[in-house]
Amino acid sequence: MDKPKVFMHPPNVDAVRYARNFIKTAVCELRFPALLELEAKPPRSFQSKIRKLYPLYDTQFIDQMDNDQVAREHRYLFRSVDKHWTVSVKSFAIALETSKYVDFEEFFERLNKVIDSARDMIDADFFTRVGLRYINTIPMDTWDPTGWVRPELLSAFSTVPLGAPRTFGCIVAGDMENGKYTMRHGLKRDEDPKNTEGPQYTLDFDYSSENVEAAAVAARLTEFNKTNFALFIWCLGDKAKKLLGPGKLK
């Protein structure tokens, strides 16, 4: 008999916009049934629809291992002038990524325009996978993360016999009511004297659902974002919360 699933359930919190955020990268990827034509030629019609917002074009070939065979993946990139926003297209996915995240409302507005522009190209009424990912970096004033994140996340790091690890990281994966999540967290001691950023703690949250109807994408992403904010706040220590600055209820 299968055991019942135990879902992730971070404590509920009010939606707040803080004076700053720690988001280094935010990305949403929507996968669809593969379009073989995109493996051979770029999506010219799609480009014409988004060209004003994302005029910079580039293409990449990325080698992927598939059953001990190397498969070359073609990726088309469309960037904003400031290069903070990137739309990427592959034969089976379209994604929006930003390195200048302000809030979910702005991010989703841009994403919605990309989806509308890609509707004819994709020509599908569902997505095989919907994913939303936030990579946060918390700038610390010391290599000791105590007080920056919850002590429950640091049980292995604080073990005395391990000394002061150069690298510390954990991966937690589990189920949500409408999908799955993966949480990666930790720090890496960069001893390169050219690096002036200082110590940073990474909180990397990835949420996904499979086989989502196109009409349900907005609601699913909104749900992911709400869950992410609650989990993010739960993970923070007092020092990190103070660094966020004052917040206003949305």
Protein Blocks (a to p, Z undefined) as FASTA:
>chain_A
ZZdddddddddddddddfbdcbfbdcddddddddfklmmbccfklmmmmmmmmmbccddd
ddddeehiacdddddddddfklpaccdddfkbccdddfbdfbfmlmmmmmmmmmmmmmmm
nopabdfbdcdddddddddfbfblghjacfklmmmmmpmklopafbdcdddddddfkbcd
dddedddddfbfklmnbpadddddddddehiafklmmmmmmmmmmmmmmmmmmmpcfklm
mmnopaddZZ
